[in-house]
Amino acid sequence: MNPTEAEAATASKANANANHDVGVGRVLGHVGRPDEVSLPHVVEFRSVTKTYNPGGGNEFTAIRDVTFVVQDLVDKGEFVGILGPSGSGKSTILRLIAGLRPQFPPTSGEVLVFGRPVERPGPDRGMVFQDYTSFDHRNVLDNVAFGLECRGVPRKVRYEVAREWIANVGLSVAKDQYKYPHELSGGMRQRVAIAQTLILRPRIILMDEPFGALDPMTRMNMQDLLIDLWRRTQATVFFVTHSIEEAVFLSDRIYVVSNSPGTILRELTIEPSDRPSKEMQRQPRFQDTVYYLRDLISQLEESQRAGT
Ligand SMILES: Nc1ncnc2c1ncn2[C@@H]1O[C@H](COP(=O)(O)OP(=O)(O)OP(=O)(O)O)[C@@H](O)[C@H]1O
């Protein structure tokens, strides 16, 4: 390599490590590091590796050396989207934060929530899954009030708060409160699941493909609802999705996880969405970010198929 080529190579390497803008997103040159050194951390992963069935014939390392920090912004929780190919370890990351077995505990490394190592699930973390998690034998009111019931909140108070949450998630108290899950549509059941989680006011909300089973229109309505609720609750949200549009619309920050063993490959900050999902998705700058992420994830999927 002659000196000019060497200089060009160095410059291009330096460039790869510099922040650069892609549509409504900014690709960060350094992954996983805090934006401001002085802020406390909501969630921190320190070189976290998870190997399932260690020592067994089917030993499998799902994530390796995952390191990132999500900061505790004053009066504002961050919305963190997690994208990546299927099987890259997104749910493993989420469930490690939740403290749920068998993902928890990690094989090595540390998972900290508000500066303390996670030991088990706790009331500071609420989870919403793709599968509808309401209890079949409880009506909407009793499903939404369930967590407060477990906390020993008197019936009258818990029903009062539950009715507020039924309305907050866009269901009708008059028409829906006594319905059972089998009498609700998929979107309505996910509204119940969200109310069931948010009523407990967790500071961290963990969502694993919560809208994955919904039709596109319902999904967009749910995204608008979620943005609205999140702005009001100001919790930190971790949101796993396969929909790139959904991640770009909802997130302040996106982590892209590489093929297994998963590690954080890219980190982007995203401008806040200032209009409904349907309108945001029409913006060319929004689509530029979507295309960038789509290309990146397609490349990962291709190399996964090729076994490289
Ligand atoms: N309990 C377990 N025992 C063994 N292997 C597991 C277990 N849970 C997950 N895995 C494996 O770990 C890898 C990562 O799984 P994980 O569910 O975290 O990925 P994901 O990115 O969320 O996948 P998807 O997008 O398909 O939902 C997968 O190969 C999966 O088969």
The ligand as an SDF file (V2000), in Angstrom:
LIG
                    3D

 31 33  0  0  0  0  0  0  0  0999 V2000
  -34.2420  -21.8770   26.6470 N   0  0  0  0  0  0  0  0  0  0  0  0
  -33.4350  -22.0330   25.6020 C   0  0  0  0  0  0  0  0  0  0  0  0
  -32.6860  -23.1510   25.4520 N   0  0  0  0  0  0  0  0  0  0  0  0
  -31.8590  -23.3010   24.4010 C   0  0  0  0  0  0  0  0  0  0  0  0
  -31.7260  -22.4120   23.4050 N   0  0  0  0  0  0  0  0  0  0  0  0
  -32.4620  -21.2920   23.4800 C   0  0  0  0  0  0  0  0  0  0  0  0
  -33.3560  -21.0380   24.5800 C   0  0  0  0  0  0  0  0  0  0  0  0
  -33.9590  -19.8470   24.3610 N   0  0  0  0  0  0  0  0  0  0  0  0
  -33.4570  -19.3620   23.1970 C   0  0  0  0  0  0  0  0  0  0  0  0
  -32.5670  -20.2270   22.6820 N   0  0  0  0  0  0  0  0  0  0  0  0
  -31.8020  -20.0630   21.4320 C   0  0  0  0  0  0  0  0  0  0  0  0
  -31.0630  -18.8570   21.5310 O   0  0  0  0  0  0  0  0  0  0  0  0
  -31.0890  -18.1500   20.2900 C   0  0  0  0  0  0  0  0  0  0  0  0
  -31.6000  -16.7550   20.5430 C   0  0  0  0  0  0  0  0  0  0  0  0
  -32.9750  -16.8470   20.9040 O   0  0  0  0  0  0  0  0  0  0  0  0
  -33.8650  -15.5430   21.1380 P   0  0  0  0  0  0  0  0  0  0  0  0
  -35.2560  -16.0070   21.3430 O   0  0  0  0  0  0  0  0  0  0  0  0
  -33.2460  -14.7080   22.1710 O   0  0  0  0  0  0  0  0  0  0  0  0
  -33.6960  -14.8280   19.7140 O   0  0  0  0  0  0  0  0  0  0  0  0
  -34.5960  -13.7040   19.0180 P   0  0  0  0  0  0  0  0  0  0  0  0
  -33.6300  -12.7930   18.3330 O   0  0  0  0  0  0  0  0  0  0  0  0
  -35.5100  -13.1040   20.0180 O   0  0  0  0  0  0  0  0  0  0  0  0
  -35.3810  -14.5840   17.9680 O   0  0  0  0  0  0  0  0  0  0  0  0
  -36.7520  -14.2690   17.1790 P   0  0  0  0  0  0  0  0  0  0  0  0
  -36.5270  -12.9810   16.4620 O   0  0  0  0  0  0  0  0  0  0  0  0
  -36.8630  -15.4140   16.2230 O   0  0  0  0  0  0  0  0  0  0  0  0
  -37.8400  -14.2180   18.1910 O   0  0  0  0  0  0  0  0  0  0  0  0
  -31.9490  -18.9800   19.3310 C   0  0  0  0  0  0  0  0  0  0  0  0
  -31.1100  -19.7410   18.5170 O   0  0  0  0  0  0  0  0  0  0  0  0
  -32.7540  -19.8640   20.2550 C   0  0  0  0  0  0  0  0  0  0  0  0
  -33.0210  -21.1260   19.6400 O   0  0  0  0  0  0  0  0  0  0  0  0
  1  2  1  0
  2  3  1  0
  2  7  2  0
  3  4  2  0
  4  5  1  0
  5  6  2  0
  6  7  1  0
  6 10  1  0
  7  8  1  0
  8  9  2  0
  9 10  1  0
 10 11  1  0
 11 12  1  0
 11 30  1  0
 12 13  1  0
 13 14  1  0
 13 28  1  0
 14 15  1  0
 15 16  1  0
 16 17  2  0
 16 18  1  0
 16 19  1  0
 19 20  1  0
 20 21  2  0
 20 22  1  0
 20 23  1  0
 23 24  1  0
 24 25  2  0
 24 26  1  0
 24 27  1  0
 28 29  1  0
 28 30  1  0
 30 31  1  0
M  END
$$$$
